[in-house]
């Protein structure tokens, strides 16, 4: 091996070691929640100055940040952004399954987790409660955004301009109660953004009511909707809003499993 080749190989080795060490530092901070330079250096087994330089680079890239004025570091916003990029329907279905099942048992009604796919809402998990009459199994089936509570939550999260652009693709009527007027839907979406939930009353199927709340991902954006649905005689229109409080805590639990720390 020539001298230039040897130098290049050594540089590559040092670079790989630095990357490995940086990942180790991030893992330590993630496990501890917060850590000082001395604490990290002690775990890694290197001098404080080495860790201090590494943390400086990681901080400049938003991977870590100082937690107050105590010289302790915590994970930064760019770590959350990267984690959010890994979110998939399978992730949230897996993380939310137990919570959705607990909620379905508690309420005795059907609970769904839905995600946005193109101009549809797709249910990725469904838990059926103990009600004598259960709704259809919607897992994997695309459902219209404008006629479902989950769809309205996902639309509302897009913002007004993007939501209207999707609505203009066409609004099919499924029942006499389906809202097909863009202006009225826009008003409903604005209300959903303010209230933190959306409802439907017989808009997809006659006699089927539902309410949904948003589920946030690691970066704070809405990545899914958590809904409960039931026949209108068990979930009357006038009681829908009161169920938002039943959904808020489970949705927050799922969000935290997905990395949300807001």
C-alpha positions as CSV (number, residue, x, y, z in Angstrom):
1,X,0.0,0.0,0.0
2,X,1.4,3.4,-1.0
3,X,1.7,6.2,1.6
4,X,-1.2,8.2,0.1
5,X,-3.4,5.1,0.2
6,X,-2.4,4.4,3.8
7,X,-3.2,8.0,4.8
8,X,-6.6,7.7,3.1
9,X,-7.4,4.4,4.8
10,X,-6.4,5.8,8.2
11,X,-8.6,8.9,7.6
12,X,-11.5,6.7,6.6
13,X,-11.0,4.6,9.7
14,X,-10.9,7.7,11.9
15,X,-14.0,9.0,10.2
16,X,-15.9,5.8,10.9
17,X,-14.8,5.8,14.5
18,X,-16.0,9.4,14.9
19,X,-19.4,8.5,13.4
20,X,-19.7,5.4,15.7
21,X,-18.7,7.6,18.7
22,X,-21.3,10.2,17.8
23,X,-24.0,7.6,17.6
24,X,-23.0,6.2,21.0
25,X,-23.2,9.8,22.4
26,X,-26.7,10.2,21.0
27,X,-27.8,6.8,22.4
28,X,-26.4,7.7,25.9
29,X,-28.3,11.0,25.9
30,X,-31.5,9.3,24.6
31,X,-31.3,6.8,27.4
32,X,-30.6,9.3,30.1
33,X,-32.8,12.1,28.9
34,X,-30.1,14.6,29.8
35,X,-26.4,14.2,30.3
36,X,-23.3,16.3,31.0
37,X,-20.0,16.2,29.1
38,X,-18.4,14.4,32.0
39,X,-21.2,11.8,32.2
40,X,-21.0,11.0,28.5
41,X,-17.2,10.9,28.6
42,X,-17.2,8.5,31.5
43,X,-19.6,6.1,29.7
44,X,-17.7,6.3,26.4
45,X,-14.3,6.0,28.0
46,X,-12.6,9.0,26.4
47,X,-11.4,12.4,27.5
48,X,-13.9,15.2,28.2
49,X,-12.4,17.4,25.4
50,X,-13.2,14.7,22.8
51,X,-16.8,14.5,23.9
52,X,-17.1,18.3,24.1
53,X,-16.0,18.6,20.5
54,X,-18.4,15.9,19.4
55,X,-21.3,17.6,21.2
56,X,-20.4,20.9,19.7
57,X,-20.7,19.4,16.2
58,X,-24.0,17.6,17.1
59,X,-25.3,20.8,18.6
60,X,-24.5,22.8,15.4
61,X,-26.5,20.3,13.4
62,X,-29.5,20.4,15.8
63,X,-29.0,16.8,17.0
64,X,-28.5,17.9,20.6
65,X,-29.2,21.0,22.5
66,X,-28.4,22.5,25.9
67,X,-31.0,21.8,28.5
68,X,-31.1,25.2,30.3
69,X,-27.9,26.7,31.8
70,X,-26.7,23.6,33.6
71,X,-24.3,22.4,30.9
72,X,-26.4,19.3,30.3
73,X,-27.5,18.1,26.8
74,X,-30.6,16.6,25.5
75,X,-31.7,15.4,22.1
76,X,-32.4,18.3,19.6
77,X,-35.1,19.0,17.2
78,X,-33.4,17.5,14.2
79,X,-33.3,14.1,15.8
80,X,-37.1,14.3,16.1
81,X,-37.4,15.4,12.5
82,X,-35.4,12.3,11.4
83,X,-37.5,10.1,13.6
84,X,-40.6,11.5,12.1
85,X,-39.4,10.6,8.6
86,X,-39.4,7.0,9.6
87,X,-43.1,7.0,10.6
88,X,-45.1,4.4,8.6
89,X,-48.6,3.0,8.9
90,X,-47.2,-0.2,10.3
91,X,-45.4,1.7,13.0
92,X,-48.4,3.5,14.2
93,X,-50.6,0.5,13.9
94,X,-48.2,-1.4,16.1
95,X,-47.6,1.3,18.6
96,X,-51.3,2.2,18.9
97,X,-52.9,-1.3,18.9
98,X,-53.0,-1.9,22.7
99,X,-54.2,1.7,23.4
100,X,-56.9,1.4,20.8
101,X,-58.0,-2.0,22.1
102,X,-58.2,-0.6,25.7
103,X,-60.3,2.4,24.5
104,X,-62.6,0.1,22.6
105,X,-63.1,-2.0,25.7
106,X,-63.7,1.0,27.8
107,X,-66.2,2.6,25.5
108,X,-67.7,-0.6,24.2
109,X,-67.5,0.9,20.7
110,X,-65.3,0.5,17.6
111,X,-62.0,2.4,17.5
112,X,-59.9,3.1,14.4
113,X,-56.5,4.5,13.7
114,X,-56.3,6.1,10.2
115,X,-53.6,7.7,8.1
116,X,-53.6,10.0,5.1
117,X,-52.8,8.3,1.8
118,X,-53.2,10.5,-1.2
119,X,-56.7,11.9,-1.1
120,X,-58.1,9.1,1.1
121,X,-58.0,8.1,4.7
122,X,-56.9,4.5,5.2
123,X,-57.6,2.7,8.5
124,X,-54.5,0.8,9.6
125,X,-55.9,-0.6,12.8
126,X,-59.4,-1.4,14.2
127,X,-60.5,-2.5,17.6
128,X,-64.0,-3.6,18.1
129,X,-65.9,-2.9,21.3
130,X,-68.5,-5.0,23.0
131,X,-71.5,-3.3,21.3
132,X,-74.1,-5.7,20.0
133,X,-73.9,-4.1,16.6
134,X,-70.4,-3.3,15.3
135,X,-69.4,-1.3,12.3
136,X,-67.7,-2.9,9.2
137,X,-64.1,-3.9,9.2
138,X,-62.4,-0.9,7.4
139,X,-58.8,-1.9,7.9
140,X,-56.8,-1.3,4.7
141,X,-59.8,0.2,2.9
142,X,-59.6,3.8,1.5
143,X,-62.3,6.0,2.9
144,X,-63.4,9.4,1.7
145,X,-61.8,12.3,3.6
146,X,-64.9,14.5,3.5
147,X,-67.3,11.9,4.8
148,X,-65.4,10.5,7.7
149,X,-64.4,12.0,11.1
150,X,-60.8,10.7,10.6
151,X,-60.7,12.1,7.1
152,X,-61.8,15.5,8.3
153,X,-59.1,15.5,11.0
154,X,-56.5,14.6,8.5
155,X,-57.8,17.2,6.0
156,X,-57.8,19.9,8.8
157,X,-54.1,19.1,9.5
158,X,-53.1,19.9,6.0
159,X,-54.0,23.6,6.3
160,X,-56.8,25.4,4.4
161,X,-55.2,25.8,1.0
162,X,-54.1,22.1,0.7
163,X,-57.4,20.9,2.1
164,X,-59.4,22.9,-0.4
165,X,-57.2,21.6,-3.3
166,X,-58.2,18.0,-2.3
167,X,-61.8,18.9,-1.9
168,X,-61.9,20.3,-5.4
169,X,-61.0,16.9,-6.8
170,X,-64.7,15.9,-6.2
171,X,-67.1,15.3,-3.3
172,X,-69.1,12.1,-3.7
173,X,-72.4,11.9,-1.9
174,X,-72.9,8.7,0.1
175,X,-76.0,9.6,2.1
176,X,-78.4,12.5,2.3
177,X,-76.2,13.8,5.2
178,X,-72.9,13.8,3.2
179,X,-71.6,17.3,3.0
180,X,-70.6,18.1,-0.6
181,X,-70.4,21.9,-0.4
182,X,-66.7,23.0,-0.3
183,X,-67.6,26.2,1.7
184,X,-69.4,24.2,4.4
185,X,-66.6,21.7,4.6
186,X,-64.1,24.4,4.9
187,X,-66.0,25.9,7.8
188,X,-66.1,22.4,9.4
189,X,-62.4,22.0,9.0
190,X,-61.7,25.4,10.5
191,X,-63.8,24.4,13.5
192,X,-61.9,21.1,13.7
193,X,-58.6,22.9,13.8
194,X,-59.8,25.1,16.7
195,X,-61.6,22.4,18.7
196,X,-59.1,19.6,18.1
197,X,-61.6,17.1,16.9
198,X,-64.0,16.4,14.0
199,X,-67.4,14.6,13.8
200,X,-69.6,12.9,11.2
201,X,-73.3,12.1,11.6
202,X,-74.5,9.5,9.1
203,X,-72.4,11.0,6.3
204,X,-70.7,7.8,5.1
205,X,-73.4,5.3,6.2
206,X,-76.9,6.0,7.4
207,X,-77.1,5.7,11.1
208,X,-73.3,5.7,11.8
209,X,-71.8,8.5,13.8
210,X,-68.1,9.1,14.6
211,X,-65.7,11.4,16.3
212,X,-61.9,11.6,15.7
213,X,-58.9,13.5,17.1
214,X,-55.4,14.0,15.7
215,X,-52.4,11.9,16.6
216,X,-49.1,13.7,16.3
217,X,-45.7,12.4,15.3
218,X,-42.2,13.1,16.6
219,X,-42.0,16.5,14.9
220,X,-45.4,17.6,16.1
221,X,-47.2,17.2,12.8
222,X,-50.4,15.2,12.6
223,X,-49.6,11.7,11.3
224,X,-52.9,9.9,12.0
225,X,-56.4,10.2,13.4
226,X,-57.9,8.2,16.3
227,X,-61.7,7.7,16.0
228,X,-64.6,6.0,17.7
229,X,-67.7,5.1,15.8
230,X,-71.1,3.6,16.6
231,X,-74.7,3.5,15.6
232,X,-76.4,6.8,16.2
233,X,-78.7,5.5,18.9
234,X,-75.6,4.6,21.0
235,X,-73.6,7.7,20.0
236,X,-76.1,10.5,19.4
237,X,-75.0,13.6,17.6
238,X,-75.5,15.7,20.7
239,X,-73.1,13.6,22.6
240,X,-70.3,13.4,20.1
241,X,-68.4,16.4,21.3
242,X,-68.3,15.1,24.8
243,X,-66.4,12.0,23.6
244,X,-63.5,14.2,22.5
245,X,-62.2,14.0,26.1
246,X,-62.2,10.2,26.0
247,X,-60.1,10.3,22.9
248,X,-57.6,13.0,23.8
249,X,-55.5,11.1,26.4
250,X,-55.2,7.8,24.3
251,X,-54.2,9.9,21.3
252,X,-51.6,11.6,23.3
253,X,-50.3,8.2,24.6
254,X,-49.9,7.0,21.0
255,X,-48.2,10.2,20.0
256,X,-45.6,9.8,22.7
257,X,-45.0,6.3,21.6
258,X,-44.3,7.8,18.2
259,X,-41.8,10.2,19.7
260,X,-43.9,13.3,20.3
261,X,-42.7,15.3,23.3
262,X,-44.9,18.5,23.0
